[in-house]
Amino acid sequence: MPNTPDIKWLDSGEPYSEQFQDYYFSTDGGLAETEYVFLKQNGFPQRFIQSDGHQKTTSIKIGETGFGTGLNFLVTLYHWLHTPKPKKPVHYIAVEKYPFSKVQLSRIYTLFSEQWPQLNKPCRVLLNVWPDSLRLQSVFEYSFFEQHFKLTLLSGDAQQELSNLLPEHKQSFDAWYLDGFAPARNPDMWQLSLFNSLYQLSKPGTTLSTFTAAGFVRRGLINAGFTINKVPGLGKKREIISGIYKGL
Ligand SMILES: C[S@@+](CC[C@H](N)C(=O)[O-])C[C@H]1O[C@@H](n2cnc3c(N)ncnc32)[C@H](O)[C@@H]1O
């Protein structure tokens, strides 16, 4: 069965989750917030640059919990496209339990392209290949731009899907975008077992960021081995979290 989200469309045209009673992204500057919370805190787009010292091309692996509308993916792709060559290939691996249908996504991307014309190209390339429906536990994979920017979308529960990535992807991720809904409304996204999988999939230097600054999320990530900083948020949001795994 397709597992599409239960959406209410706001007067602004933006989607709101009826199921979780929460917003997918800030209704007050969603693009700027994604750039600040997820790209800047993880050191992108600078980390896309292939530094001269490297003999062989290393790639960047980004993990996201909660793909939603794909806004974080689109903004990451936009900045990667605008990074001068030589740049590192990217593998973006995201998990989503309730993937948008193509019709829903098309409606959202019309809005994104109007609000943020710079996202027009990323929206078009993703929508072109988005499957008509995504079933639970299915994997959607596509490589864009001559195989240099790959998306793997795992349709399922974040905890389950991340633990399934072990052992193949052990200690291989470079950055994490933790983007569930607010923990009080989406508790199954913010479990100790998930933090533990994040740790096993990370290596020294792996970074993370998240919109929530909830104490138990911070403590859970610290217990899992990450060094965590509170960072001022944007606009009305007082604090967000960034972190790094420094190794044992
Ligand atoms: C704040 S929204 C994500 C926003 C998204 N990054 C974007 O750019 O639109 C949180 C997402 O987490 C998903 N989600 C909630 N619980 C989940 C779970 N247990 N496993 C995987 N995804 C989940 C929701 O369906 C929703 O799409």
The ligand as a Gaussian input file, in Angstrom:
#p B3LYP/6-31G(d) Opt

LIG

0 1
 C       10.030000      18.038000       9.661000
 S        9.531000      16.872000       8.453000
 C       10.899000      16.767000       7.357000
 C       11.119000      17.951000       6.539000
 C       11.965000      17.634000       5.355000
 N       13.339000      17.428000       5.661000
 C       11.734000      18.620000       4.257000
 O       12.722000      19.176000       3.766000
 O       10.585000      18.775000       3.889000
 C        9.751000      15.315000       9.283000
 C        9.634000      14.103000       8.376000
 O        9.898000      12.919000       9.126000
 C        9.040000      11.889000       8.655000
 N        8.937000      10.863000       9.692000
 C        8.233000      10.898000      10.855000
 N        8.444000       9.785000      11.592000
 C        9.312000       9.025000      10.890000
 C        9.939000       7.777000      11.157000
 N        9.696000       7.087000      12.268000
 N       10.805000       7.295000      10.236000
 C       11.053000       7.997000       9.085000
 N       10.495000       9.191000       8.793000
 C        9.635000       9.702000       9.673000
 C        7.756000      12.622000       8.395000
 O        6.908000      11.888000       7.551000
 C        8.261000      13.924000       7.776000
 O        8.355000      13.838000       6.386000

